[in-house]
Amino acid sequence: MSKRKGYTDKEIADREQVMDILAENNEEFQTLMKLRGMTEDQPGYQNFVAQFVRNKLRDEALRNEFVASLGAA
């Protein structure tokens, strides 16, 4: 039986912030994916998402540890 990881409130808030940004900017994100020929299963997808969210959040992205972890993957 695998043990589930418990997330801190900060980790949950960071993930929710990323999902909110992607939801609010879905059309732009999908268009950019098409222009760059990016698909979710490509190796650089997480970096692509991280860069998109960083650009949308600007200074806030520096405080979002989940965005940083996506870019490091």
N, CA, C, O and CB atoms as a CASP TS submission, in Angstrom:
PFRMAT TS
TARGET T0000
AUTHOR 0000-0000-0000
METHOD Language model
MODEL 1
PARENT N/A
ATOM      1  N   MET     1       0.840  -1.176   0.000  1.00  0.00           N
ATOM      2  CA  MET     1       0.000   0.000   0.000  1.00  0.00           C
ATOM      3  C   MET     1       0.889   1.244   0.000  1.00  0.00           C
ATOM      4  O   MET     1       1.801   1.360   0.818  1.00  0.00           O
ATOM      5  CB  MET     1      -0.958  -0.005   1.217  1.00  0.00           C
ATOM      6  N   SER     2       0.624   2.149  -0.898  1.00  0.00           N
ATOM      7  CA  SER     2       1.456   3.345  -0.970  1.00  0.00           C
ATOM      8  C   SER     2       0.901   4.430  -0.057  1.00  0.00           C
ATOM      9  O   SER     2      -0.308   4.564   0.130  1.00  0.00           O
ATOM     10  CB  SER     2       1.547   3.856  -2.418  1.00  0.00           C
ATOM     11  N   LYS     3       1.810   5.181   0.491  1.00  0.00           N
ATOM     12  CA  LYS     3       1.428   6.270   1.390  1.00  0.00           C
ATOM     13  C   LYS     3       1.236   7.540   0.565  1.00  0.00           C
ATOM     14  O   LYS     3       2.085   7.888  -0.256  1.00  0.00           O
ATOM     15  CB  LYS     3       2.505   6.487   2.508  1.00  0.00           C
ATOM     16  N   ARG     4       0.131   8.218   0.784  1.00  0.00           N
ATOM     17  CA  ARG     4      -0.134   9.462   0.059  1.00  0.00           C
ATOM     18  C   ARG     4       0.659  10.596   0.675  1.00  0.00           C
ATOM     19  O   ARG     4       0.798  10.694   1.894  1.00  0.00           O
ATOM     20  CB  ARG     4      -1.640   9.795   0.064  1.00  0.00           C
ATOM     21  N   LYS     5       1.176  11.449  -0.195  1.00  0.00           N
ATOM     22  CA  LYS     5       1.934  12.602   0.284  1.00  0.00           C
ATOM     23  C   LYS     5       0.956  13.680   0.738  1.00  0.00           C
ATOM     24  O   LYS     5       0.004  14.016   0.034  1.00  0.00           O
ATOM     25  CB  LYS     5       2.890  13.147  -0.822  1.00  0.00           C
ATOM     26  N   GLY     6       1.207  14.199   1.901  1.00  0.00           N
ATOM     27  CA  GLY     6       0.399  15.315   2.377  1.00  0.00           C
ATOM     28  C   GLY     6       1.024  16.620   1.909  1.00  0.00           C
ATOM     29  O   GLY     6       2.231  16.820   2.044  1.00  0.00           O
ATOM     30  N   TYR     7       0.221  17.487   1.372  1.00  0.00           N
ATOM     31  CA  TYR     7       0.715  18.769   0.889  1.00  0.00           C
ATOM     32  C   TYR     7       0.447  19.855   1.925  1.00  0.00           C
ATOM     33  O   TYR     7      -0.564  19.831   2.627  1.00  0.00           O
ATOM     34  CB  TYR     7       0.062  19.133  -0.457  1.00  0.00           C
ATOM     35  N   THR     8       1.364  20.795   2.004  1.00  0.00           N
ATOM     36  CA  THR     8       1.164  21.942   2.890  1.00  0.00           C
ATOM     37  C   THR     8       0.162  22.896   2.237  1.00  0.00           C
ATOM     38  O   THR     8      -0.125  22.793   1.044  1.00  0.00           O
ATOM     39  CB  THR     8       2.521  22.672   3.189  1.00  0.00           C
ATOM     40  N   ASP     9      -0.360  23.817   3.032  1.00  0.00           N
ATOM     41  CA  ASP     9      -1.285  24.814   2.486  1.00  0.00           C
ATOM     42  C   ASP     9      -0.616  25.634   1.385  1.00  0.00           C
ATOM     43  O   ASP     9      -1.263  25.988   0.399  1.00  0.00           O
ATOM     44  CB  ASP     9      -1.792  25.745   3.603  1.00  0.00           C
ATOM     45  N   LYS    10       0.669  25.936   1.544  1.00  0.00           N
ATOM     46  CA  LYS    10       1.424  26.705   0.540  1.00  0.00           C
ATOM     47  C   LYS    10       1.529  25.919  -0.766  1.00  0.00           C
ATOM     48  O   LYS    10       1.333  26.475  -1.847  1.00  0.00           O
ATOM     49  CB  LYS    10       2.841  27.053   1.067  1.00  0.00           C
ATOM     50  N   GLU    11       1.839  24.620  -0.663  1.00  0.00           N
ATOM     51  CA  GLU    11       1.950  23.792  -1.868  1.00  0.00           C
ATOM     52  C   GLU    11       0.613  23.715  -2.601  1.00  0.00           C
ATOM     53  O   GLU    11       0.567  23.782  -3.829  1.00  0.00           O
ATOM     54  CB  GLU    11       2.437  22.378  -1.507  1.00  0.00           C
ATOM     55  N   ILE    12      -0.457  23.575  -1.854  1.00  0.00           N
ATOM     56  CA  ILE    12      -1.788  23.522  -2.459  1.00  0.00           C
ATOM     57  C   ILE    12      -2.118  24.858  -3.120  1.00  0.00           C
ATOM     58  O   ILE    12      -2.620  24.882  -4.244  1.00  0.00           O
ATOM     59  CB  ILE    12      -2.856  23.167  -1.398  1.00  0.00           C
ATOM     60  N   ALA    13      -1.845  25.956  -2.442  1.00  0.00           N
ATOM     61  CA  ALA    13      -2.115  27.289  -2.997  1.00  0.00           C
ATOM     62  C   ALA    13      -1.303  27.530  -4.265  1.00  0.00           C
ATOM     63  O   ALA    13      -1.816  28.103  -5.226  1.00  0.00           O
ATOM     64  CB  ALA    13      -1.800  28.377  -1.957  1.00  0.00           C
ATOM     65  N   ASP    14      -0.039  27.099  -4.280  1.00  0.00           N
ATOM     66  CA  ASP    14       0.810  27.260  -5.465  1.00  0.00           C
ATOM     67  C   ASP    14       0.233  26.496  -6.648  1.00  0.00           C
ATOM     68  O   ASP    14       0.172  27.025  -7.758  1.00  0.00           O
ATOM     69  CB  ASP    14       2.243  26.781  -5.176  1.00  0.00           C
ATOM     70  N   ARG    15      -0.187  25.266  -6.422  1.00  0.00           N
ATOM     71  CA  ARG    15      -0.758  24.450  -7.499  1.00  0.00           C
ATOM     72  C   ARG    15      -2.078  25.050  -7.998  1.00  0.00           C
ATOM     73  O   ARG    15      -2.336  25.092  -9.201  1.00  0.00           O
ATOM     74  CB  ARG    15      -0.983  22.999  -7.012  1.00  0.00           C
ATOM     75  N   GLU    16      -2.897  25.509  -7.067  1.00  0.00           N
ATOM     76  CA  GLU    16      -4.162  26.135  -7.456  1.00  0.00           C
ATOM     77  C   GLU    16      -3.916  27.392  -8.284  1.00  0.00           C
ATOM     78  O   GLU    16      -4.651  27.665  -9.233  1.00  0.00           O
ATOM     79  CB  GLU    16      -4.996  26.477  -6.214  1.00  0.00           C
ATOM     80  N   GLN    17      -2.897  28.151  -7.934  1.00  0.00           N
ATOM     81  CA  GLN    17      -2.568  29.364  -8.676  1.00  0.00           C
ATOM     82  C   GLN    17      -2.184  29.020 -10.117  1.00  0.00           C
ATOM     83  O   GLN    17      -2.609  29.700 -11.050  1.00  0.00           O
ATOM     84  CB  GLN    17      -1.422  30.131  -7.982  1.00  0.00           C
ATOM     85  N   VAL    18      -1.388  27.976 -10.299  1.00  0.00           N
ATOM     86  CA  VAL    18      -0.991  27.546 -11.643  1.00  0.00           C
ATOM     87  C   VAL    18      -2.221  27.112 -12.436  1.00  0.00           C
ATOM     88  O   VAL    18      -2.383  27.504 -13.592  1.00  0.00           O
ATOM     89  CB  VAL    18       0.040  26.390 -11.570  1.00  0.00           C
ATOM     90  N   MET    19      -3.080  26.312 -11.829  1.00  0.00           N
ATOM     91  CA  MET    19      -4.272  25.841 -12.523  1.00  0.00           C
ATOM     92  C   MET    19      -5.203  27.007 -12.876  1.00  0.00           C
ATOM     93  O   MET    19      -5.810  27.012 -13.947  1.00  0.00           O
ATOM     94  CB  MET    19      -5.015  24.811 -11.660  1.00  0.00           C
ATOM     95  N   ASP    20      -5.314  27.980 -11.991  1.00  0.00           N
ATOM     96  CA  ASP    20      -6.141  29.161 -12.265  1.00  0.00           C
ATOM     97  C   ASP    20      -5.603  29.950 -13.454  1.00  0.00           C
ATOM     98  O   ASP    20      -6.367  30.373 -14.322  1.00  0.00           O
ATOM     99  CB  ASP    20      -6.209  30.065 -11.026  1.00  0.00           C
ATOM    100  N   ILE    21      -4.291  30.145 -13.492  1.00  0.00           N
ATOM    101  CA  ILE    21      -3.668  30.882 -14.604  1.00  0.00           C
ATOM    102  C   ILE    21      -3.920  30.152 -15.918  1.00  0.00           C
ATOM    103  O   ILE    21      -4.268  30.777 -16.920  1.00  0.00           O
ATOM    104  CB  ILE    21      -2.141  31.054 -14.367  1.00  0.00           C
ATOM    105  N   LEU    22      -3.744  28.835 -15.917  1.00  0.00           N
ATOM    106  CA  LEU    22      -3.968  28.062 -17.141  1.00  0.00           C
ATOM    107  C   LEU    22      -5.437  28.111 -17.558  1.00  0.00           C
ATOM    108  O   LEU    22      -5.739  28.205 -18.747  1.00  0.00           O
ATOM    109  CB  LEU    22      -3.523  26.602 -16.943  1.00  0.00           C
ATOM    110  N   ALA    23      -6.346  28.049 -16.597  1.00  0.00           N
ATOM    111  CA  ALA    23      -7.777  28.101 -16.910  1.00  0.00           C
ATOM    112  C   ALA    23      -8.178  29.477 -17.449  1.00  0.00           C
ATOM    113  O   ALA    23      -8.929  29.577 -18.419  1.00  0.00           O
ATOM    114  CB  ALA    23      -8.607  27.762 -15.660  1.00  0.00           C
ATOM    115  N   GLU    24      -7.675  30.525 -16.815  1.00  0.00           N
ATOM    116  CA  GLU    24      -8.016  31.890 -17.228  1.00  0.00           C
ATOM    117  C   GLU    24      -7.448  32.244 -18.598  1.00  0.00           C
ATOM    118  O   GLU    24      -7.996  33.093 -19.300  1.00  0.00           O
ATOM    119  CB  GLU    24      -7.512  32.883 -16.200  1.00  0.00           C
ATOM    120  N   ASN    25      -6.363  31.601 -18.972  1.00  0.00           N
ATOM    121  CA  ASN    25      -5.670  31.924 -20.222  1.00  0.00           C
ATOM    122  C   ASN    25      -5.624  30.728 -21.160  1.00  0.00           C
ATOM    123  O   ASN    25      -4.689  30.586 -21.948  1.00  0.00           O
ATOM    124  CB  ASN    25      -4.253  32.409 -19.933  1.00  0.00           C
ATOM    125  N   ASN    26      -6.636  29.867 -21.075  1.00  0.00           N
ATOM    126  CA  ASN    26      -6.627  28.614 -21.823  1.00  0.00           C
ATOM    127  C   ASN    26      -6.495  28.817 -23.331  1.00  0.00           C
ATOM    128  O   ASN    26      -5.711  28.131 -23.986  1.00  0.00           O
ATOM    129  CB  ASN    26      -7.882  27.842 -21.529  1.00  0.00           C
ATOM    130  N   GLU    27      -7.253  29.747 -23.874  1.00  0.00           N
ATOM    131  CA  GLU    27      -7.216  29.965 -25.321  1.00  0.00           C
ATOM    132  C   GLU    27      -5.821  30.398 -25.777  1.00  0.00           C
ATOM    133  O   GLU    27      -5.296  29.878 -26.761  1.00  0.00           O
ATOM    134  CB  GLU    27      -8.255  31.021 -25.728  1.00  0.00           C
ATOM    135  N   GLU    28      -5.233  31.338 -25.065  1.00  0.00           N
ATOM    136  CA  GLU    28      -3.882  31.800 -25.394  1.00  0.00           C
ATOM    137  C   GLU    28      -2.865  30.666 -25.243  1.00  0.00           C
ATOM    138  O   GLU    28      -1.975  30.507 -26.078  1.00  0.00           O
ATOM    139  CB  GLU    28      -3.488  32.989 -24.497  1.00  0.00           C
ATOM    140  N   PHE    29      -3.006  29.886 -24.177  1.00  0.00           N
ATOM    141  CA  PHE    29      -2.092  28.772 -23.925  1.00  0.00           C
ATOM    142  C   PHE    29      -2.183  27.734 -25.045  1.00  0.00           C
ATOM    143  O   PHE    29      -1.161  27.267 -25.548  1.00  0.00           O
ATOM    144  CB  PHE    29      -2.402  28.117 -22.564  1.00  0.00           C
ATOM    145  N   GLN    30      -3.406  27.377 -25.433  1.00  0.00           N
ATOM    146  CA  GLN    30      -3.604  26.389 -26.499  1.00  0.00           C
ATOM    147  C   GLN    30      -3.048  26.898 -27.830  1.00  0.00           C
ATOM    148  O   GLN    30      -2.453  26.134 -28.589  1.00  0.00           O
ATOM    149  CB  GLN    30      -5.098  26.051 -26.646  1.00  0.00           C
ATOM    150  N   THR    31      -3.243  28.181 -28.108  1.00  0.00           N
ATOM    151  CA  THR    31      -2.718  28.773 -29.339  1.00  0.00           C
ATOM    152  C   THR    31      -1.196  28.717 -29.356  1.00  0.00           C
ATOM    153  O   THR    31      -0.591  28.363 -30.368  1.00  0.00           O
ATOM    154  CB  THR    31      -3.197  30.227 -29.487  1.00  0.00           C
ATOM    155  N   LEU    32      -0.586  29.066 -28.236  1.00  0.00           N
ATOM    156  CA  LEU    32       0.876  29.011 -28.134  1.00  0.00           C
ATOM    157  C   LEU    32       1.393  27.588 -28.308  1.00  0.00           C
ATOM    158  O   LEU    32       2.413  27.362 -28.959  1.00  0.00           O
ATOM    159  CB  LEU    32       1.337  29.571 -26.786  1.00  0.00           C
ATOM    160  N   MET    33       0.678  26.630 -27.720  1.00  0.00           N
ATOM    161  CA  MET    33       1.080  25.228 -27.873  1.00  0.00           C
ATOM    162  C   MET    33       1.075  24.835 -29.349  1.00  0.00           C
ATOM    163  O   MET    33       2.011  24.197 -29.830  1.00  0.00           O
ATOM    164  CB  MET    33       0.139  24.298 -27.065  1.00  0.00           C
ATOM    165  N   LYS    34       0.020  25.218 -30.063  1.00  0.00           N
ATOM    166  CA  LYS    34      -0.080  24.886 -31.488  1.00  0.00           C
ATOM    167  C   LYS    34       1.026  25.556 -32.291  1.00  0.00           C
ATOM    168  O   LYS    34       1.642  24.930 -33.154  1.00  0.00           O
ATOM    169  CB  LYS    34      -1.447  25.302 -32.038  1.00  0.00           C
ATOM    170  N   LEU    35       1.279  26.843 -32.002  1.00  0.00           N
ATOM    171  CA  LEU    35       2.317  27.574 -32.724  1.00  0.00           C
ATOM    172  C   LEU    35       3.695  26.948 -32.543  1.00  0.00           C
ATOM    173  O   LEU    35       4.509  26.931 -33.466  1.00  0.00           O
ATOM    174  CB  LEU    35       2.348  29.018 -32.267  1.00  0.00           C
ATOM    175  N   ARG    36       3.940  26.442 -31.360  1.00  0.00           N
ATOM    176  CA  ARG    36       5.246  25.838 -31.063  1.00  0.00           C
ATOM    177  C   ARG    36       5.279  24.342 -31.321  1.00  0.00           C
ATOM    178  O   ARG    36       6.318  23.705 -31.147  1.00  0.00           O
ATOM    179  CB  ARG    36       5.621  26.102 -29.628  1.00  0.00           C
ATOM    180  N   GLY    37       4.165  23.780 -31.731  1.00  0.00           N
ATOM    181  CA  GLY    37       4.112  22.345 -31.979  1.00  0.00           C
ATOM    182  C   GLY    37       4.293  21.531 -30.706  1.00  0.00           C
ATOM    183  O   GLY    37       4.845  20.431 -30.739  1.00  0.00           O
ATOM    184  N   MET    38       3.834  22.066 -29.601  1.00  0.00           N
ATOM    185  CA  MET    38       4.023  21.439 -28.294  1.00  0.00           C
ATOM    186  C   MET    38       2.834  20.541 -27.966  1.00  0.00           C
ATOM    187  O   MET    38       1.682  20.903 -28.202  1.00  0.00           O
ATOM    188  CB  MET    38       4.208  22.509 -27.195  1.00  0.00           C
ATOM    189  N   THR    39       3.132  19.370 -27.421  1.00  0.00           N
ATOM    190  CA  THR    39       2.095  18.480 -26.911  1.00  0.00           C
ATOM    191  C   THR    39       2.427  18.132 -25.469  1.00  0.00           C
ATOM    192  O   THR    39       3.569  18.273 -25.033  1.00  0.00           O
ATOM    193  CB  THR    39       1.970  17.193 -27.784  1.00  0.00           C
ATOM    194  N   GLU    40       1.417  17.674 -24.731  1.00  0.00           N
ATOM    195  CA  GLU    40       1.601  17.389 -23.308  1.00  0.00           C
ATOM    196  C   GLU    40       2.595  16.271 -23.030  1.00  0.00           C
ATOM    197  O   GLU    40       3.150  16.196 -21.934  1.00  0.00           O
ATOM    198  CB  GLU    40       0.287  17.037 -22.696  1.00  0.00           C
ATOM    199  N   ASP    41       2.824  15.406 -24.004  1.00  0.00           N
ATOM    200  CA  ASP    41       3.726  14.274 -23.762  1.00  0.00           C
ATOM    201  C   ASP    41       5.171  14.548 -24.183  1.00  0.00           C
ATOM    202  O   ASP    41       6.018  13.659 -24.092  1.00  0.00           O
ATOM    203  CB  ASP    41       3.217  13.057 -24.495  1.00  0.00           C
ATOM    204  N   GLN    42       5.457  15.751 -24.636  1.00  0.00           N
ATOM    205  CA  GLN    42       6.828  16.080 -25.016  1.00  0.00           C
ATOM    206  C   GLN    42       7.675  16.377 -23.783  1.00  0.00           C
ATOM    207  O   GLN    42       7.162  16.855 -22.771  1.00  0.00           O
ATOM    208  CB  GLN    42       6.845  17.280 -25.974  1.00  0.00           C
ATOM    209  N   PRO    43       8.976  16.091 -23.870  1.00  0.00           N
ATOM    210  CA  PRO    43       9.860  16.314 -22.724  1.00  0.00           C
ATOM    211  C   PRO    43       9.883  17.752 -22.205  1.00  0.00           C
ATOM    212  O   PRO    43      10.033  17.947 -20.999  1.00  0.00           O
ATOM    213  CB  PRO    43      11.242  15.916 -23.092  1.00  0.00           C
ATOM    214  N   GLY    44       9.744  18.742 -23.040  1.00  0.00           N
ATOM    215  CA  GLY    44       9.827  20.132 -22.605  1.00  0.00           C
ATOM    216  C   GLY    44       8.503  20.748 -22.163  1.00  0.00           C
ATOM    217  O   GLY    44       8.430  21.952 -21.919  1.00  0.00           O
ATOM    218  N   TYR    45       7.459  19.929 -22.059  1.00  0.00           N
ATOM    219  CA  TYR    45       6.128  20.462 -21.734  1.00  0.00           C
ATOM    220  C   TYR    45       6.084  21.161 -20.378  1.00  0.00           C
ATOM    221  O   TYR    45       5.511  22.245 -20.263  1.00  0.00           O
ATOM    222  CB  TYR    45       5.107  19.344 -21.755  1.00  0.00           C
ATOM    223  N   GLN    46       6.677  20.560 -19.356  1.00  0.00           N
ATOM    224  CA  GLN    46       6.645  21.177 -18.024  1.00  0.00           C
ATOM    225  C   GLN    46       7.363  22.522 -18.025  1.00  0.00           C
ATOM    226  O   GLN    46       6.901  23.473 -17.393  1.00  0.00           O
ATOM    227  CB  GLN    46       7.284  20.244 -16.984  1.00  0.00           C
ATOM    228  N   ASN    47       8.476  22.606 -18.724  1.00  0.00           N
ATOM    229  CA  ASN    47       9.183  23.886 -18.827  1.00  0.00           C
ATOM    230  C   ASN    47       8.339  24.914 -19.579  1.00  0.00           C
ATOM    231  O   ASN    47       8.324  26.094 -19.227  1.00  0.00           O
ATOM    232  CB  ASN    47      10.539  23.698 -19.532  1.00  0.00           C
ATOM    233  N   PHE    48       7.639  24.456 -20.613  1.00  0.00           N
ATOM    234  CA  PHE    48       6.753  25.325 -21.386  1.00  0.00           C
ATOM    235  C   PHE    48       5.652  25.899 -20.488  1.00  0.00           C
ATOM    236  O   PHE    48       5.376  27.098 -20.524  1.00  0.00           O
ATOM    237  CB  PHE    48       6.133  24.549 -22.572  1.00  0.00           C
ATOM    238  N   VAL    49       5.028  25.037 -19.688  1.00  0.00           N
ATOM    239  CA  VAL    49       3.983  25.475 -18.754  1.00  0.00           C
ATOM    240  C   VAL    49       4.564  26.458 -17.742  1.00  0.00           C
ATOM    241  O   VAL    49       3.978  27.508 -17.478  1.00  0.00           O
ATOM    242  CB  VAL    49       3.351  24.258 -18.023  1.00  0.00           C
ATOM    243  N   ALA    50       5.715  26.113 -17.181  1.00  0.00           N
ATOM    244  CA  ALA    50       6.344  26.972 -16.171  1.00  0.00           C
ATOM    245  C   ALA    50       6.648  28.354 -16.743  1.00  0.00           C
ATOM    246  O   ALA    50       6.406  29.363 -16.080  1.00  0.00           O
ATOM    247  CB  ALA    50       7.637  26.325 -15.643  1.00  0.00           C
ATOM    248  N   GLN    51       7.172  28.411 -17.956  1.00  0.00           N
ATOM    249  CA  GLN    51       7.497  29.697 -18.578  1.00  0.00           C
ATOM    250  C   GLN    51       6.237  30.512 -18.854  1.00  0.00           C
ATOM    251  O   GLN    51       6.215  31.723 -18.633  1.00  0.00           O
ATOM    252  CB  GLN    51       8.274  29.478 -19.883  1.00  0.00           C
ATOM    253  N   PHE    52       5.197  29.852 -19.331  1.00  0.00           N
ATOM    254  CA  PHE    52       3.931  30.536 -19.600  1.00  0.00           C
ATOM    255  C   PHE    52       3.374  31.151 -18.319  1.00  0.00           C
ATOM    256  O   PHE    52       2.973  32.315 -18.303  1.00  0.00           O
ATOM    257  CB  PHE    52       2.905  29.561 -20.215  1.00  0.00           C
ATOM    258  N   VAL    53       3.351  30.362 -17.248  1.00  0.00           N
ATOM    259  CA  VAL    53       2.811  30.846 -15.974  1.00  0.00           C
ATOM    260  C   VAL    53       3.702  31.949 -15.407  1.00  0.00           C
ATOM    261  O   VAL    53       3.198  32.941 -14.881  1.00  0.00           O
ATOM    262  CB  VAL    53       2.682  29.686 -14.959  1.00  0.00           C
ATOM    263  N   ARG    54       5.016  31.784 -15.510  1.00  0.00           N
ATOM    264  CA  ARG    54       5.937  32.840 -15.045  1.00  0.00           C
ATOM    265  C   ARG    54       5.651  34.159 -15.749  1.00  0.00           C
ATOM    266  O   ARG    54       5.611  35.216 -15.118  1.00  0.00           O
ATOM    267  CB  ARG    54       7.406  32.427 -15.285  1.00  0.00           C
ATOM    268  N   ASN    55       5.453  34.087 -17.051  1.00  0.00           N
ATOM    269  CA  ASN    55       5.174  35.307 -17.817  1.00  0.00           C
ATOM    270  C   ASN    55       3.869  35.959 -17.379  1.00  0.00           C
ATOM    271  O   ASN    55       3.762  37.186 -17.371  1.00  0.00           O
ATOM    272  CB  ASN    55       5.119  34.994 -19.311  1.00  0.00           C
ATOM    273  N   LYS    56       2.892  35.163 -17.021  1.00  0.00           N
ATOM    274  CA  LYS    56       1.603  35.700 -16.587  1.00  0.00           C
ATOM    275  C   LYS    56       1.680  36.262 -15.170  1.00  0.00           C
ATOM    276  O   LYS    56       1.045  37.274 -14.871  1.00  0.00           O
ATOM    277  CB  LYS    56       0.527  34.617 -16.661  1.00  0.00           C
ATOM    278  N   LEU    57       2.437  35.627 -14.311  1.00  0.00           N
ATOM    279  CA  LEU    57       2.491  36.034 -12.906  1.00  0.00           C
ATOM    280  C   LEU    57       3.545  37.091 -12.622  1.00  0.00           C
ATOM    281  O   LEU    57       3.418  37.859 -11.668  1.00  0.00           O
ATOM    282  CB  LEU    57       2.751  34.839 -12.046  1.00  0.00           C
ATOM    283  N   ARG    58       4.578  37.131 -13.442  1.00  0.00           N
ATOM    284  CA  ARG    58       5.711  38.033 -13.238  1.00  0.00           C
ATOM    285  C   ARG    58       6.294  37.868 -11.837  1.00  0.00           C
ATOM    286  O   ARG    58       6.826  36.804 -11.522  1.00  0.00           O
ATOM    287  CB  ARG    58       5.284  39.492 -13.465  1.00  0.00           C
ATOM    288  N   ASP    59       6.207  38.882 -10.997  1.00  0.00           N
ATOM    289  CA  ASP    59       6.835  38.846  -9.674  1.00  0.00           C
ATOM    290  C   ASP    59       6.257  37.767  -8.767  1.00  0.00           C
ATOM    291  O   ASP    59       6.975  37.196  -7.946  1.00  0.00           O
ATOM    292  CB  ASP    59       6.692  40.186  -9.006  1.00  0.00           C
ATOM    293  N   GLU    60       4.968  37.484  -8.909  1.00  0.00           N
ATOM    294  CA  GLU    60       4.357  36.452  -8.073  1.00  0.00           C
ATOM    295  C   GLU    60       4.975  35.083  -8.333  1.00  0.00           C
ATOM    296  O   GLU    60       5.034  34.246  -7.433  1.00  0.00           O
ATOM    297  CB  GLU    60       2.853  36.397  -8.316  1.00  0.00           C
ATOM    298  N   ALA    61       5.435  34.854  -9.561  1.00  0.00           N
ATOM    299  CA  ALA    61       6.011  33.558  -9.907  1.00  0.00           C
ATOM    300  C   ALA    61       7.251  33.256  -9.084  1.00  0.00           C
ATOM    301  O   ALA    61       7.572  32.092  -8.844  1.00  0.00           O
ATOM    302  CB  ALA    61       6.350  33.510 -11.384  1.00  0.00           C
ATOM    303  N   LEU    62       7.939  34.281  -8.659  1.00  0.00           N
ATOM    304  CA  LEU    62       9.133  34.076  -7.845  1.00  0.00           C
ATOM    305  C   LEU    62       8.792  33.452  -6.499  1.00  0.00           C
ATOM    306  O   LEU    62       9.636  32.802  -5.882  1.00  0.00           O
ATOM    307  CB  LEU    62       9.861  35.394  -7.636  1.00  0.00           C
ATOM    308  N   ARG    63       7.564  33.646  -6.044  1.00  0.00           N
ATOM    309  CA  ARG    63       7.142  33.093  -4.755  1.00  0.00           C
ATOM    310  C   ARG    63       6.422  31.756  -4.905  1.00  0.00           C
ATOM    311  O   ARG    63       6.123  31.103  -3.906  1.00  0.00           O
ATOM    312  CB  ARG    63       6.238  34.081  -4.038  1.00  0.00           C
ATOM    313  N   ASN    64       6.141  31.342  -6.133  1.00  0.00           N
ATOM    314  CA  ASN    64       5.406  30.102  -6.354  1.00  0.00           C
ATOM    315  C   ASN    64       6.393  28.954  -6.531  1.00  0.00           C
ATOM    316  O   ASN    64       7.014  28.815  -7.585  1.00  0.00           O
ATOM    317  CB  ASN    64       4.474  30.221  -7.590  1.00  0.00           C
ATOM    318  N   GLU    65       6.532  28.140  -5.500  1.00  0.00           N
ATOM    319  CA  GLU    65       7.510  27.052  -5.506  1.00  0.00           C
ATOM    320  C   GLU    65       7.147  25.958  -6.504  1.00  0.00           C
ATOM    321  O   GLU    65       8.035  25.280  -7.022  1.00  0.00           O
ATOM    322  CB  GLU    65       7.632  26.455  -4.116  1.00  0.00           C
ATOM    323  N   PHE    66       5.849  25.776  -6.785  1.00  0.00           N
ATOM    324  CA  PHE    66       5.436  24.764  -7.746  1.00  0.00           C
ATOM    325  C   PHE    66       5.908  25.141  -9.150  1.00  0.00           C
ATOM    326  O   PHE    66       6.361  24.279  -9.903  1.00  0.00           O
ATOM    327  CB  PHE    66       3.908  24.588  -7.721  1.00  0.00           C
ATOM    328  N   VAL    67       5.806  26.424  -9.506  1.00  0.00           N
ATOM    329  CA  VAL    67       6.296  26.887 -10.807  1.00  0.00           C
ATOM    330  C   VAL    67       7.798  26.632 -10.906  1.00  0.00           C
ATOM    331  O   VAL    67       8.292  26.185 -11.941  1.00  0.00           O
ATOM    332  CB  VAL    67       5.982  28.399 -11.015  1.00  0.00           C
ATOM    333  N   ALA    68       8.509  26.914  -9.838  1.00  0.00           N
ATOM    334  CA  ALA    68       9.955  26.676  -9.825  1.00  0.00           C
ATOM    335  C   ALA    68      10.264  25.196 -10.010  1.00  0.00           C
ATOM    336  O   ALA    68      11.210  24.848 -10.717  1.00  0.00           O
ATOM    337  CB  ALA    68      10.572  27.182  -8.514  1.00  0.00           C
ATOM    338  N   SER    69       9.486  24.328  -9.389  1.00  0.00           N
ATOM    339  CA  SER    69       9.745  22.889  -9.516  1.00  0.00           C
ATOM    340  C   SER    69       9.429  22.394 -10.919  1.00  0.00           C
ATOM    341  O   SER    69      10.090  21.475 -11.403  1.00  0.00           O
ATOM    342  CB  SER    69       8.922  22.105  -8.491  1.00  0.00           C
ATOM    343  N   LEU    70       8.432  22.978 -11.589  1.00  0.00           N
ATOM    344  CA  LEU    70       8.135  22.601 -12.971  1.00  0.00           C
ATOM    345  C   LEU    70       9.296  22.965 -13.883  1.00  0.00           C
ATOM    346  O   LEU    70       9.690  22.182 -14.748  1.00  0.00           O
ATOM    347  CB  LEU    70       6.845  23.283 -13.456  1.00  0.00           C
ATOM    348  N   GLY    71       9.835  24.151 -13.683  1.00  0.00           N
ATOM    349  CA  GLY    71      10.947  24.611 -14.505  1.00  0.00           C
ATOM    350  C   GLY    71      12.212  23.815 -14.278  1.00  0.00           C
ATOM    351  O   GLY    71      13.067  23.740 -15.161  1.00  0.00           O
ATOM    352  N   ALA    72      12.342  23.219 -13.108  1.00  0.00           N
ATOM    353  CA  ALA    72      13.538  22.443 -12.782  1.00  0.00           C
ATOM    354  C   ALA    72      13.432  21.002 -13.259  1.00  0.00           C
ATOM    355  O   ALA    72      14.430  20.282 -13.292  1.00  0.00           O
ATOM    356  CB  ALA    72      13.784  22.468 -11.287  1.00  0.00           C
ATOM    357  N   ALA    73      12.237  20.584 -13.627  1.00  0.00           N
ATOM    358  CA  ALA    73      12.024  19.182 -14.018  1.00  0.00           C
ATOM    359  C   ALA    73      12.661  18.862 -15.349  1.00  0.00           C
ATOM    360  O   ALA    73      12.573  17.727 -15.819  1.00  0.00           O
ATOM    361  CB  ALA    73      10.543  18.869 -14.080  1.00  0.00           C
TER
END
